Amino acid sequence: MPPAALSVHLAIGQAYAWSVFKPPLEQALGLSGTQSALPFQLGIVMLGLSAAFGGTLVERNGPRWAMFVSMACFSSGFLLSALGVLTQQYWLVVLGYGFVGGIGLGIGYISPVSTLIKWFPDRPGMATGIAIMGFGGGALIASPWSAQMLSGFGPTTNGIAATFLVHGVVYAVFMSVGVLLVRVPPEGWRPKGWQPSAVKARALITTADVSARNAIRTPQFYCLWVVLCCNVTAGIGILEKAAPMITDFFAGTTVAVAASAAAGFVALLSLANMAGRFVWSSTSDLIGRKNMYRVYLGVGALLYLVIALAGDTSKPLFILSALGILSFYGGGFATIPAYLKDLFGTYQVGAIHGRLLTAWSTAGVLGPLIVNAVADAQEAAGRSGPALYTTSLYVMIGLLIVGFLANELVRPVHAKYHERPREVPLEEKGQTV
Protein backbone atom coordinates (compact mmCIF):
# COMPACT_ATOMS: atom_id res chain seq x y z
CA MET A 1 0.00 0.00 0.00
CA PRO A 2 2.78 2.56 0.71
CA PRO A 3 4.27 2.12 -2.81
CA ALA A 4 0.79 2.56 -4.29
CA ALA A 5 0.32 5.80 -2.39
CA LEU A 6 3.81 7.06 -3.18
CA SER A 7 3.50 6.42 -6.92
CA VAL A 8 0.64 8.93 -7.05
CA HIS A 9 1.91 11.45 -4.51
CA LEU A 10 5.47 11.58 -5.89
CA ALA A 11 3.94 12.46 -9.26
CA ILE A 12 1.45 15.12 -8.20
CA GLY A 13 4.05 16.54 -5.81
CA GLN A 14 5.64 18.02 -8.93
CA ALA A 15 3.44 21.04 -8.18
CA TYR A 16 6.02 22.12 -5.59
CA ALA A 17 8.64 22.45 -8.34
CA TRP A 18 6.62 25.03 -10.28
CA SER A 19 9.07 27.79 -9.35
CA VAL A 20 11.62 26.18 -11.69
CA PHE A 21 9.30 27.00 -14.64
CA LYS A 22 8.64 30.59 -13.57
CA PRO A 23 11.79 32.32 -14.95
CA PRO A 24 11.68 30.55 -18.38
CA LEU A 25 7.95 31.26 -18.77
CA GLU A 26 8.40 34.89 -17.77
CA GLN A 27 11.19 35.29 -20.33
CA ALA A 28 9.55 33.33 -23.17
CA LEU A 29 6.03 34.74 -22.80
CA GLY A 30 6.78 38.13 -21.22
CA LEU A 31 5.01 37.49 -17.90
CA SER A 32 5.33 39.15 -14.50
CA GLY A 33 6.06 37.16 -11.34
CA THR A 34 2.40 37.38 -10.32
CA GLN A 35 1.21 36.16 -13.73
CA SER A 36 3.62 33.23 -13.84
CA ALA A 37 2.34 32.11 -10.43
CA LEU A 38 -1.26 31.86 -11.70
CA PRO A 39 -1.18 28.21 -12.90
CA PHE A 40 0.23 27.12 -9.54
CA GLN A 41 -2.31 29.19 -7.61
CA LEU A 42 -5.26 27.87 -9.63
CA GLY A 43 -3.90 24.33 -9.29
CA ILE A 44 -3.93 24.62 -5.49
CA VAL A 45 -7.41 26.18 -5.57
CA MET A 46 -8.70 23.30 -7.68
CA LEU A 47 -6.90 20.84 -5.42
CA GLY A 48 -8.95 21.99 -2.45
CA LEU A 49 -12.23 22.31 -4.36
CA SER A 50 -11.96 18.94 -6.10
CA ALA A 51 -10.96 17.27 -2.84
CA ALA A 52 -13.93 18.89 -1.07
CA PHE A 53 -16.51 17.99 -3.70
CA GLY A 54 -14.92 14.69 -4.68
CA GLY A 55 -14.21 13.38 -1.18
CA THR A 56 -17.54 11.59 -0.93
CA LEU A 57 -17.06 10.08 -4.42
CA VAL A 58 -13.63 8.82 -3.42
CA GLU A 59 -15.12 7.14 -0.33
CA ARG A 60 -17.90 5.64 -2.45
CA ASN A 61 -15.94 4.49 -5.52
CA GLY A 62 -12.70 3.53 -3.81
CA PRO A 63 -9.03 4.49 -4.16
CA ARG A 64 -8.44 2.75 -7.52
CA TRP A 65 -11.09 4.86 -9.26
CA ALA A 66 -9.71 7.98 -7.60
CA MET A 67 -6.12 7.25 -8.64
CA PHE A 68 -7.17 6.65 -12.26
CA VAL A 69 -9.08 9.95 -12.40
CA SER A 70 -6.09 11.71 -10.86
CA MET A 71 -3.71 10.20 -13.43
CA ALA A 72 -5.94 11.17 -16.36
CA CYS A 73 -6.41 14.78 -15.21
CA PHE A 74 -2.85 15.45 -14.05
CA SER A 75 -1.21 14.11 -17.20
CA SER A 76 -3.74 15.82 -19.48
CA GLY A 77 -2.97 19.10 -17.72
CA PHE A 78 0.67 18.87 -18.81
CA LEU A 79 -0.30 18.05 -22.39
CA LEU A 80 -2.62 21.07 -22.57
CA SER A 81 0.12 23.24 -21.08
CA ALA A 82 2.57 22.03 -23.72
CA LEU A 83 0.10 23.07 -26.42
CA GLY A 84 -0.43 26.43 -24.73
CA VAL A 85 3.28 27.26 -24.58
CA LEU A 86 3.88 26.04 -28.14
CA THR A 87 1.12 28.31 -29.49
CA GLN A 88 1.98 31.09 -27.01
CA GLN A 89 -1.54 30.95 -25.57
CA TYR A 90 -0.86 31.35 -21.87
CA TRP A 91 -4.52 30.83 -20.94
CA LEU A 92 -4.11 27.22 -22.09
CA VAL A 93 -1.26 26.76 -19.59
CA VAL A 94 -3.49 28.17 -16.85
CA LEU A 95 -6.38 25.94 -17.96
CA GLY A 96 -4.23 22.83 -18.36
CA TYR A 97 -1.86 22.94 -15.40
CA GLY A 98 -4.11 24.99 -13.12
CA PHE A 99 -7.68 23.78 -13.74
CA VAL A 100 -7.47 20.28 -15.24
CA GLY A 101 -4.22 19.35 -13.50
CA GLY A 102 -5.52 20.85 -10.26
CA ILE A 103 -8.46 18.45 -10.30
CA GLY A 104 -5.95 15.61 -10.63
CA LEU A 105 -4.03 17.05 -7.68
CA GLY A 106 -7.08 17.09 -5.41
CA ILE A 107 -8.46 13.64 -6.26
CA GLY A 108 -4.99 12.10 -6.17
CA TYR A 109 -4.09 13.77 -2.90
CA ILE A 110 -6.95 12.28 -0.87
CA SER A 111 -7.17 8.95 -2.74
CA PRO A 112 -4.79 6.89 -0.54
CA VAL A 113 -5.19 8.72 2.80
CA SER A 114 -8.30 7.08 4.27
CA THR A 115 -7.18 3.72 2.81
CA LEU A 116 -3.84 3.81 4.65
CA ILE A 117 -5.52 4.94 7.88
CA LYS A 118 -7.66 1.79 7.62
CA TRP A 119 -4.55 -0.35 7.08
CA PHE A 120 -2.73 1.30 10.02
CA PRO A 121 -5.40 2.13 12.65
CA ASP A 122 -2.80 1.71 15.40
CA ARG A 123 -0.51 4.42 13.92
CA PRO A 124 -2.62 6.90 11.95
CA GLY A 125 0.03 9.63 12.09
CA MET A 126 2.64 7.36 10.55
CA ALA A 127 0.11 6.15 7.97
CA THR A 128 -0.81 9.62 6.78
CA GLY A 129 2.88 10.53 6.83
CA ILE A 130 3.58 7.68 4.41
CA ALA A 131 0.70 8.70 2.16
CA ILE A 132 1.48 12.39 2.04
CA MET A 133 5.28 12.14 2.24
CA GLY A 134 5.44 11.61 -1.50
CA PHE A 135 3.62 14.84 -2.25
CA GLY A 136 6.28 16.77 -0.38
CA GLY A 137 9.06 14.82 -2.06
CA GLY A 138 7.75 15.15 -5.59
CA ALA A 139 9.77 18.28 -6.22
CA LEU A 140 12.93 16.48 -5.06
CA ILE A 141 12.64 14.52 -8.31
CA ALA A 142 10.86 17.08 -10.47
CA SER A 143 13.03 20.12 -9.70
CA PRO A 144 16.42 18.86 -10.96
CA TRP A 145 14.70 16.78 -13.66
CA SER A 146 12.78 19.80 -14.99
CA ALA A 147 15.84 22.05 -14.78
CA GLN A 148 17.91 19.50 -16.72
CA MET A 149 15.25 19.17 -19.43
CA LEU A 150 14.88 22.95 -19.73
CA SER A 151 18.65 23.17 -20.07
CA GLY A 152 18.70 20.43 -22.71
CA PHE A 153 15.66 21.53 -24.72
CA GLY A 154 16.35 25.24 -24.15
CA PRO A 155 14.29 27.85 -22.24
CA THR A 156 12.34 28.75 -25.41
CA THR A 157 8.68 28.11 -26.15
CA ASN A 158 9.61 24.89 -28.00
CA GLY A 159 11.84 23.73 -25.16
CA ILE A 160 9.29 24.46 -22.44
CA ALA A 161 6.55 22.73 -24.47
CA ALA A 162 8.76 19.65 -24.93
CA THR A 163 9.45 19.57 -21.19
CA PHE A 164 5.73 19.70 -20.37
CA LEU A 165 5.05 16.95 -22.92
CA VAL A 166 7.63 14.60 -21.38
CA HIS A 167 6.21 15.28 -17.91
CA GLY A 168 2.69 14.37 -19.01
CA VAL A 169 3.71 11.05 -20.58
CA VAL A 170 6.13 9.91 -17.86
CA TYR A 171 3.79 10.77 -14.99
CA ALA A 172 0.93 8.86 -16.65
CA VAL A 173 3.06 5.70 -16.70
CA PHE A 174 4.35 6.22 -13.16
CA MET A 175 0.91 6.86 -11.62
CA SER A 176 -0.56 3.76 -13.29
CA VAL A 177 1.52 1.69 -10.86
CA GLY A 178 -0.58 2.99 -7.97
CA VAL A 179 -3.79 2.27 -9.86
CA LEU A 180 -2.74 -1.38 -10.25
CA LEU A 181 -1.40 -1.90 -6.71
CA VAL A 182 -3.92 -0.23 -4.40
CA ARG A 183 -6.29 -2.34 -2.28
CA VAL A 184 -8.67 -1.69 0.61
CA PRO A 185 -8.48 -3.91 3.73
CA PRO A 186 -11.28 -6.43 4.35
CA GLU A 187 -14.12 -5.39 6.64
CA GLY A 188 -13.12 -5.60 10.29
CA TRP A 189 -9.40 -6.00 9.55
CA ARG A 190 -7.03 -4.95 12.33
CA PRO A 191 -3.27 -5.36 12.97
CA LYS A 192 -2.21 -8.46 14.89
CA GLY A 193 -2.41 -7.92 18.64
CA TRP A 194 -4.06 -4.48 18.37
CA GLN A 195 -7.30 -3.75 20.19
CA PRO A 196 -9.46 -0.68 19.39
CA SER A 197 -10.23 -0.32 23.10
CA ALA A 198 -6.59 0.69 23.66
CA VAL A 199 -6.85 3.68 21.29
CA LYS A 200 -8.52 6.23 23.54
CA ALA A 201 -5.42 7.21 25.48
CA ARG A 202 -5.83 10.98 25.14
CA ALA A 203 -8.72 13.36 25.62
CA LEU A 204 -8.87 14.39 21.95
CA ILE A 205 -9.08 10.82 20.61
CA THR A 206 -12.63 9.54 20.16
CA THR A 207 -13.92 6.02 19.68
CA ALA A 208 -17.13 7.38 18.12
CA ASP A 209 -17.75 8.36 14.51
CA VAL A 210 -18.92 11.64 12.98
CA SER A 211 -20.26 11.95 9.43
CA ALA A 212 -18.85 14.50 6.99
CA ARG A 213 -22.20 16.30 7.08
CA ASN A 214 -22.09 16.68 10.86
CA ALA A 215 -18.35 17.41 10.99
CA ILE A 216 -18.76 20.72 9.13
CA ARG A 217 -21.26 21.79 11.80
CA THR A 218 -18.73 21.51 14.61
CA PRO A 219 -16.46 24.33 15.85
CA GLN A 220 -13.53 21.88 15.82
CA PHE A 221 -13.72 21.64 12.01
CA TYR A 222 -13.42 25.40 11.61
CA CYS A 223 -10.63 25.67 14.16
CA LEU A 224 -8.65 23.12 12.19
CA TRP A 225 -9.56 24.93 8.96
CA VAL A 226 -7.94 28.09 10.31
CA VAL A 227 -4.94 26.12 11.60
CA LEU A 228 -4.34 24.49 8.21
CA CYS A 229 -4.95 27.68 6.24
CA CYS A 230 -2.48 29.71 8.31
CA ASN A 231 0.19 27.01 8.32
CA VAL A 232 -0.09 26.45 4.56
CA THR A 233 -0.17 30.15 3.67
CA ALA A 234 3.01 30.71 5.66
CA GLY A 235 4.86 27.89 3.89
CA ILE A 236 3.49 27.94 0.37
CA GLY A 237 4.42 31.57 -0.24
CA ILE A 238 8.10 30.74 0.16
CA LEU A 239 7.86 27.42 -1.64
CA GLU A 240 6.20 28.84 -4.76
CA LYS A 241 8.90 31.52 -5.10
CA ALA A 242 11.80 29.56 -3.60
CA ALA A 243 14.20 29.71 -6.57
CA PRO A 244 13.91 33.46 -7.32
CA MET A 245 13.66 34.26 -3.60
CA ILE A 246 17.07 32.89 -2.59
CA THR A 247 18.58 34.48 -5.71
CA ASP A 248 17.13 37.89 -4.80
CA PHE A 249 18.05 37.60 -1.13
CA PHE A 250 21.79 37.26 -1.81
CA ALA A 251 22.03 39.05 -5.18
CA GLY A 252 24.00 41.99 -3.79
CA THR A 253 26.44 39.93 -1.72
CA THR A 254 29.67 38.04 -2.35
CA VAL A 255 27.76 34.74 -2.08
CA ALA A 256 25.31 35.26 -4.95
CA VAL A 257 23.18 32.23 -5.90
CA ALA A 258 23.25 30.91 -9.49
CA ALA A 259 20.16 29.50 -11.22
CA SER A 260 21.40 25.91 -10.89
CA ALA A 261 22.07 26.40 -7.16
CA ALA A 262 18.59 27.92 -6.75
CA ALA A 263 17.09 24.78 -8.32
CA GLY A 264 19.13 22.75 -5.84
CA PHE A 265 17.68 24.85 -3.02
CA VAL A 266 14.17 24.00 -4.25
CA ALA A 267 15.09 20.31 -4.18
CA LEU A 268 16.52 20.68 -0.67
CA LEU A 269 13.29 22.33 0.51
CA SER A 270 11.41 19.45 -1.05
CA LEU A 271 13.51 16.98 0.94
CA ALA A 272 12.72 18.85 4.17
CA ASN A 273 9.07 19.00 3.19
CA MET A 274 9.01 15.25 2.55
CA ALA A 275 10.97 14.28 5.66
CA GLY A 276 8.79 16.51 7.87
CA ARG A 277 5.67 14.77 6.63
CA PHE A 278 6.87 11.40 7.87
CA VAL A 279 8.99 12.33 10.90
CA TRP A 280 6.70 14.93 12.49
CA SER A 281 3.44 13.09 11.77
CA SER A 282 4.92 9.89 13.26
CA THR A 283 6.03 11.95 16.28
CA SER A 284 2.43 13.13 16.68
CA ASP A 285 1.46 9.50 17.46
CA LEU A 286 3.63 9.86 20.57
CA ILE A 287 3.03 13.43 21.77
CA GLY A 288 -0.46 14.09 20.38
CA ARG A 289 -1.69 16.16 17.43
CA LYS A 290 -2.40 19.34 19.40
CA ASN A 291 1.12 19.45 20.86
CA MET A 292 2.58 18.78 17.44
CA TYR A 293 0.76 21.77 15.95
CA ARG A 294 2.03 23.93 18.79
CA VAL A 295 5.50 23.12 17.47
CA TYR A 296 4.60 23.72 13.82
CA LEU A 297 3.02 27.11 14.45
CA GLY A 298 5.03 28.44 17.39
CA VAL A 299 8.53 27.42 16.34
CA GLY A 300 7.67 28.19 12.72
CA ALA A 301 6.89 31.81 13.65
CA LEU A 302 10.26 32.09 15.41
CA LEU A 303 12.11 30.76 12.34
CA TYR A 304 10.39 33.35 10.13
CA LEU A 305 11.52 36.02 12.59
CA VAL A 306 15.10 34.75 12.31
CA ILE A 307 15.00 35.10 8.49
CA ALA A 308 13.48 38.59 8.70
CA LEU A 309 16.05 39.84 11.22
CA ALA A 310 19.12 38.15 9.72
CA GLY A 311 18.46 39.31 6.15
CA ASP A 312 21.38 38.55 3.81
CA THR A 313 24.00 38.33 6.57
CA SER A 314 24.13 34.52 6.64
CA LYS A 315 23.23 32.14 3.84
CA PRO A 316 23.48 29.00 6.08
CA LEU A 317 21.10 30.58 8.62
CA PHE A 318 18.63 31.43 5.85
CA ILE A 319 18.78 27.91 4.42
CA LEU A 320 18.48 26.14 7.81
CA SER A 321 15.54 28.33 8.86
CA ALA A 322 13.79 27.74 5.53
CA LEU A 323 14.34 23.99 5.87
CA GLY A 324 12.78 24.05 9.36
CA ILE A 325 9.77 26.04 8.13
CA LEU A 326 9.20 23.67 5.20
CA SER A 327 9.52 20.59 7.43
CA PHE A 328 6.77 22.03 9.66
CA TYR A 329 4.75 22.95 6.60
CA GLY A 330 4.91 19.37 5.32
CA GLY A 331 4.33 17.91 8.78
CA GLY A 332 1.17 20.00 9.12
CA PHE A 333 -0.27 18.43 5.98
CA ALA A 334 0.56 14.89 7.06
CA THR A 335 -0.74 15.30 10.62
CA ILE A 336 -4.10 16.87 9.78
CA PRO A 337 -5.79 13.63 8.58
CA ALA A 338 -4.76 11.91 11.83
CA TYR A 339 -6.04 14.93 13.80
CA LEU A 340 -9.37 14.56 11.96
CA LYS A 341 -9.42 10.83 12.65
CA ASP A 342 -8.84 11.49 16.36
CA LEU A 343 -11.69 14.00 16.55
CA PHE A 344 -14.22 12.53 14.11
CA GLY A 345 -13.37 8.81 13.82
CA THR A 346 -12.69 6.78 10.66
CA TYR A 347 -16.28 6.63 9.33
CA GLN A 348 -15.94 9.37 6.67
CA VAL A 349 -12.49 10.76 7.42
CA GLY A 350 -11.59 10.92 3.72
CA ALA A 351 -14.60 13.08 2.91
CA ILE A 352 -13.98 15.31 5.95
CA HIS A 353 -10.34 15.66 4.91
CA GLY A 354 -11.44 16.67 1.44
CA ARG A 355 -13.69 19.41 2.79
CA LEU A 356 -10.94 20.70 5.06
CA LEU A 357 -8.60 21.06 2.08
CA THR A 358 -10.59 24.12 0.99
CA ALA A 359 -8.26 25.78 3.50
CA TRP A 360 -5.42 24.79 1.17
CA SER A 361 -7.29 26.38 -1.76
CA THR A 362 -7.51 29.65 0.16
CA ALA A 363 -3.88 29.45 1.21
CA GLY A 364 -2.83 28.62 -2.34
CA VAL A 365 -4.12 32.03 -3.39
CA LEU A 366 -3.06 34.01 -0.31
CA GLY A 367 0.52 32.75 0.08
CA PRO A 368 1.85 33.35 -3.45
CA LEU A 369 -0.27 36.51 -3.79
CA ILE A 370 1.21 38.05 -0.64
CA VAL A 371 4.81 37.19 -1.49
CA ASN A 372 4.65 38.02 -5.22
CA ALA A 373 2.57 41.19 -4.87
CA VAL A 374 4.77 42.60 -2.11
CA ALA A 375 7.95 41.69 -4.02
CA ASP A 376 6.63 43.28 -7.24
CA ALA A 377 5.64 46.46 -5.35
CA GLN A 378 9.01 46.69 -3.61
CA GLU A 379 10.85 46.11 -6.89
CA ALA A 380 8.79 48.85 -8.56
CA ALA A 381 9.83 51.16 -5.71
CA GLY A 382 13.48 50.48 -6.52
CA ARG A 383 14.26 48.14 -3.64
CA SER A 384 16.19 44.89 -3.90
CA GLY A 385 17.59 42.02 -1.83
CA PRO A 386 15.86 41.02 1.43
CA ALA A 387 13.79 44.23 1.37
CA LEU A 388 11.66 42.62 -1.34
CA TYR A 389 10.36 40.08 1.19
CA THR A 390 10.62 41.59 4.68
CA THR A 391 6.98 42.74 4.83
CA SER A 392 5.79 39.32 3.63
CA LEU A 393 7.80 37.57 6.34
CA TYR A 394 6.14 39.59 9.10
CA VAL A 395 2.70 38.87 7.60
CA MET A 396 3.51 35.13 7.76
CA ILE A 397 4.51 35.46 11.42
CA GLY A 398 1.13 37.04 12.17
CA LEU A 399 -0.70 34.24 10.37
CA LEU A 400 1.15 31.55 12.32
CA ILE A 401 0.20 33.26 15.59
CA VAL A 402 -3.47 33.23 14.52
CA GLY A 403 -3.17 29.51 13.69
CA PHE A 404 -1.54 28.84 17.08
CA LEU A 405 -4.50 30.44 18.88
CA ALA A 406 -7.01 28.47 16.78
CA ASN A 407 -5.25 25.22 17.70
CA GLU A 408 -5.56 26.10 21.39
CA LEU A 409 -9.36 26.28 20.98
CA VAL A 410 -9.70 22.66 19.79
CA ARG A 411 -11.73 20.52 22.21
CA PRO A 412 -13.33 17.03 21.98
CA VAL A 413 -16.37 16.84 19.68
CA HIS A 414 -19.70 16.96 21.50
CA ALA A 415 -21.61 13.66 21.60
CA LYS A 416 -24.61 15.20 19.82
CA TYR A 417 -22.62 15.07 16.55
CA HIS A 418 -21.74 11.37 16.89
CA GLU A 419 -23.28 8.72 14.67
CA ARG A 420 -25.61 6.42 16.51
CA PRO A 421 -24.23 2.86 16.71
CA ARG A 422 -26.13 0.31 14.66
CA GLU A 423 -28.46 -1.72 16.83
CA VAL A 424 -27.61 -5.41 16.58
CA PRO A 425 -30.63 -7.79 16.65
CA LEU A 426 -30.70 -10.21 19.55
CA GLU A 427 -30.40 -13.14 17.14
CA GLU A 428 -26.98 -11.81 16.02
CA LYS A 429 -25.88 -11.66 19.63
CA GLY A 430 -26.64 -15.34 20.03
CA GLN A 431 -29.60 -14.65 22.33
CA THR A 432 -33.21 -15.78 22.03
CA VAL A 433 -36.08 -13.39 21.79
N, C-alpha and C positions, 0 to 999 in steps of 0.2 A: 504493500500500500504506500509506503513512503516514496519509492521510485515513481509510482503512478502520479502522486501529488507533485513531486519535484519536476517531472517532465513537462507539466503544464505551467507551474509557477516559475520555473527557470526561463521559460519562453516569454510569458507575458511580463516578467520582470524587466524585460528590455525597455519598458517605459522609463525606467530610472536612468537610462543612458541617453535620453533625448537631447541633453545638453551638448552632446558630441555633434549632433546635426545642426545645432543652432547657427554657429558661425558660417558653415558652408551655405546654408539656406539663405542667411541674411546677405551674403555676398552674391550668390547666384541669382536671387530673386529680388534683391533690393529691399529687404525687410528690416524693421526695427526689432529691438530685443523683445518688446511686448508682443509684436506680431508673430515672431518666430516661436513664442511660447504658447500660442493659441492651440495648436494641435494637442500638445501635452495637457493643457488645461481642460479642453473639451473631453479628452480621453479620460481624465480623472473624474470629471462630472458624470460622464456616461457610465463609468465604472460603478459609482455609487448608485445612480438611478437604475441601471440594469440589475444590479445586485438587490436593490430594494424591491423592484417589481418582479424580478425573476426568482427571488428566494423561495417563494412557495412552489414555483414550477420545478426548481431544482430538487426540493424535498419530495415532490410528487413523482417526478420522472426519473430521479436517480442520478448519480454522479457521472455515469457513462454518457448519458444524453447531454448533460451539461458540458462535459469536456469536449464532446464533438461540436456543439454549437460554438463554444469558445474558440476552438481550432479554426472553424470555418470563418468566423467573423474577424479574428485577429489576423490571420493570413491574408484574407481579402482586403483588409485595411491597408496592408503594405502594398499590395498590388495596385490598388486605387491611388495610393500616394505616389507610386512610381510613375503612373500615367500622368498625374497632376504635375509633377516636377518636369517630366519630359515635354509636356505641352505648355509649361509655364503657367498653369492654372492653379494658383495656390489654394483656391477654395476646395479643389479636389483632394489636396493633402489634408486639409482640415476635416473634410468629410470622411476620407478614408481612414487616416490614423486616429483622428479624434472621435468621430461618431461611430463608424462601423467597428473599428478596432477597439474603441472604448467599451462597446457592448461585449466584445470578446474578453476584455479585461475583467469586467464585472462578473460575468457568468463563470469564467475560469477561476476567478479568485475564490469564490465561495464553494465551488464544486467539490473539493476534497475535504473541506474543513469539518463539517458535521459527520462525514464518514469516518475520518480519523479519530474524532472524539468518541465515536461508538466503538472503534477498535481498541482505544486506550482510555476507558472510563476511569482507570486508576490514576492516570497522569495526563489530565486534559491540557495542562500548560505545555508539557513536552510535545503532546500530539499536535496542538495548533502551531507550536514552534517548528515542527517538522514540515507541516503543510505550507506555512507561510514563509519559511526560511528561503525557499527558492525564489520567491518574488523579490526579496531583498537582494539575492545574489545574482539575479538575472543580468544586471548591468556589469557584474564582474566578468561575464563572458562577452556581453554585447558591446561594452565600451571599447576595449582594445580591438575586438573583431571589426566593429563598425569603422573605427579610426583607420585600421589597416586597409579595409576595402575602399574607403574614401581616398586614401593615399594612393592606392593602386589604380582605381578607376578615374581618379581626379575629382576635385571639388567643383565640377561643372554640373550643369543640369543633367547631362548624359550620365556622368559618374554617380551622382546622387540617386538618379532613377535606377541605375543598375544595382546599387547597394540595396535600395528598398526591395527590388525584385528578388534578389538572393535571400534577403531576410524572410520574405513571404513564403518562398518555397521551402527553405530549410526548416523554419518553425512549424510548418504544416506537417512535415515528416516527423519531427521531434515530438510534437504534441500528440500524434497518433499513438505513440507508445503508451501514454497514460490512458487513452481511450480503451486500448486493448487490455491493460493490466487491472484496472480498477474493479473492486468488488465491494459489496456491503456485507457486514457480518450477519450471520443467521439470527433470527429473533431469539432474544434471551441470552445471547452470547456474552460471556464475561471472562476476564483473564483467570488463569488457574490460581486458586487460593485467595482470590479477591472477593470480598463481600461488600455489597452496596451499603450495608448498615454501618460500615467503618468510615464512610465518606464524610459524614457531617462532623468534622472536627473543629470547624470554625463557624463563627456566628453568621457569616455571609454566604455559607454554603447550604443550599436547600436540598431536601430530598423530594420536594414536590415539583410539579411541572406547571409552566405558564405558557399559554398559547401566544403566538405572534400578535394576534388581535388584542389580547389583554396586556401584553408587554408594553405596547406603545401608549397605554393608558397610565402607566406607573411613573412616578417621579424618578425612579432609579434609571429608567431608560434614557430620560432627558439629561440626567446628570452625566451618564456615560457618553451621551452624544456630545456634550460640551467638552468633556475630557478628551475624547478622541479628536474632535475638531481642533482644539487648541494645540494638542500635541503634534498633529499632522501638519497644521499650518506652519508651526515653528520649524519643522524639519524639511518640509517639501519645498519651501522657498529657497533654501540653500541648495538642496539637491538638484532642483530644476536648473539652477544657474551655476552649478559647481565649477565647471570648467572656466567660463569667463570670470567668475568671482575670484578665484585664487590668482588668476592672471592679473586682474585689475588691482587686487590687494597689494601685490608686490612689484607692480610695474615700475615704480620709481625708485626701486632699491637695487642694491648690488646682487640680490638673489632673485632676479626676475624669473618667471615661470614660463617655459616654452609650451607650445600647443600640445606636444607629445606628453610632456610631464603633467599638463592639466588633465589630459585623458587618463593618465595613470592615477591621478588624484581622485577622479570619478570612480575608477575601479576600486581604489582603496576604500572610499566611502561605501561602495557597494558591499565590500567584504565586511565592514563594520556593521552595516545595515543587516546583512545576512546573519552574521554571528550573534548580534543582539537579539534577533528573533528567536533563536534557539536557546542561547544561554540564559537570557533574562526571563523568558517565558517559562523555562524549566525551573529557574530559581523561584518563580512565583508559586510553584507547587509546594515549596518549602516555607516561604515567608508570607504567603497570601497575596491576592491580587491588589488589594488596596494599598498595602505597604509597598508593593512593587511600583505602583503608579506614583506614590510619593517620591520615589527615587527618580523616575523618569522626568517628572515635572519640576521638582525642586532642584535637583542637581543639574538638570538640563538648563534651567534659568541661570544658574551660577556659571555654567560653561559659556553661555551666550555673553554674559557680562565680562568674562575673561577675554573673549574675542574683541568685544567692543572697546575695552580699556587698553588692551595690548596693541591693537592696530597692526601696523606692519613691522613692529619691532622684533618679532620672533616668528619665523616660519614654522619651526617644530611645535611651538605652543598653539599656533593657529590650527595646524593639522591635527594634533592630539585632541584639542577641544572639539573640532568638527567631527572627528571619529567618535568621540563620546556622545555627542548630540545625535549623530545618526544611528548609533547602537541603541540609544533610548527610543528614538523614533521607530526603528524596526521592532524593538521589543514591545512597544505599545500596540502595534498592529497584531503581533502574535499572541499577546496576553488578553486582548479584548474578547475573543471568542470564549476563552476559559472563564473570564469574568462573567460573561453572559450565562454560561452554563452553570456557574455557581449560583447566580441570582435567580435564573428562570428555568433551570433544569434542561434536560436533553430533548424534550418533546418536539419543539420546533426551533431549536437553537440556530439552525442554518437560515431560516426565514427571518428570525430576529436579527441575526448578524447582518443579513442583507439590508434590512431597513436601517440599521445603525450606520451602515456605510454611506448613507447620504451625508453624514458628517465629513467623510472623505471628499465627496463631491464639492461641498462648500469650501473645504480647506484647499482643494485643488485649484480653485479660483483665487481664493484670498492670498495664499502663500506666494505663488509666482507674481500675482498682481502687485502685492506690496513691494516685493524685492525689485521687480523690473521697473515699476512705475517710479519708485523713489530713485533708483539708479539712473533712469533716463532723465528725471528732473534735475538731479545733481550734476549729471554730465552736461546738460543744457546750460546750467549755471556756471560751467567752467571748472567744476571740481573734479578730482580724480583720486585714485587710490582708495584707502579705507573709507574716506568721506562719502563715497558713493553708497555705502551700505550701513553706516553707523545708525541712522534713524531707523532703518528696518530692524536692526538687531535689538534695539530697545523696545520696538513694537512686539517682537517675538518674546522678549522677557515678560512683558505685560500679559501676553496671551497665556504663557505657561503658568503664571501666577493665578489667572482666572481658572485654568484647568485644575490646578492644585486645590483650589477652594471647592470646586464642583466635586472632586473626588472625595473630599472630606464629608460631603453631604450624603454619600451613598449609605443606605441602611438596608436591612433585609426586606424583601418584598412582602407586603401584607397578604395574609391568608385569603382575603376576599378575591384576589386575582388568580389563585391556584385552580388548576383543573381538578374537577371532582374525580376521585378514583373510580374505576369501573366496578360496579357491584357484581361479585361472582356468585352465581346461583349455588344453592346448597348442594345440588348434585355434583358440581365440580369440586366442591370441598370434601367430597366423600361422605357427606351426611345425608340422612333421610329426611324427607319433608314430613 
